[in-house]
Amino acid sequence: MDDNEIDQQIEDSMEALAEARARLAEVPAEVVVVNHAMGLYELAAIHLTSAPANLGAAALAIDALACLVEGLGERIGPDQAVLSDALSNIRIAFVQVKSSTD
């Protein structure tokens, strides 16, 4: 690969990044935060259901989710109740998995 091809790839990557940033800027922040919160929920669930369960990793993901849900409260927007329920459910699942492994 020569320098011109490398420069073109860099330029193409920078354009793609600028387009992605522009699209993301159009999305309400609440939507992005909720998406990330659900990702933390999924991460906790993955670690709880792995064999063997990775309780340390699950606890970290649950605690991070709690920071968002409890720390931001109603600022999260209309999905706050759903996230609160999800947090409660994953906490219950954690306790059940932990008690079954003790």
N, C-alpha and C positions, 0 to 999 in steps of 0.2 A: 504494500500500500504506500503510495507516495504522499508527499506533503499536501498536495492539492486535495486528494481524497480525504485525508485526515481533517483538513480545514473545513471541507464541505460537511463531513459528518458532525463536526463540532457545531457548525452553523445550524445544521438541521436539528440537532439536539437542543440548542438554545432556543430556536423557534418553537419547537414542541413544548419546551418548558414554559415559555412565555404564554403560549396558548392555554396550557393546563392551568397556569396561575390565573389567567383572565377568567376562565370558566369557574374556577374555585371562588374567585372574588364575587361572582354573581350569586353564589349559594348563601343563604342565610347562615350565620355562624351557628345558630342553634342546631341546624340540620347536621353540620359537620361534627359538632360536639356530641350529639346523640349517636351518630354513626360510630364515632370513636368509643363512646361508652359501651355500645353494643359489642364492639370488637373486644373490649375488656371482659365483658360477660362471656363471650364465646371462648376467649383465652382461658378463663377460669374453668369453664365447663370442660374444655379439652384436657386440662391438667387433672381435673377431678375424675375423668373417665379413662385416663390412660392406665395402663397396667404395668407397674403399680402406680397408684395415684401420686402425683407430685404435689403434696400439700403445701409446700413452701411457695411454689410458683403460683398455685391457685390462690393462696392467701394474698400474695402480692397483687394479683390481678383484681381480686375482690376489694382489697383496700383502695386500689387506684379508682375502681368504679365508685366506691363509697365517697371518695374525695370529690368526684365530679357530681354525683347525685345529691349528696348531703351538703356539700359545700356551695353548690350553685342553686339548689332548690328550684324555685319557680322560674329563675332566669333561664333554665333549660328550655322552657316553652311548653307547648301542649303535651309533649311526650314525657313530662316529669313524672306523672303517676305511673306510667308504664315502666319507666326506669326504676322507680322506687319498688315496684312489685318485683321486677327482675332482680334487683339487689337483694330483696328479702328471700326470694326463692333460691338464689345461688348461695346465700349464707346458710340456709337450711340444708341444702345439698352438701355443703362443706362439712357441717356438723355431722350429718349422717355418714358421709364417707370417712371422716376422721374417727368416729365412734366404731365403725366397722373394722378399722385397721388397728385400733388399740388393743 
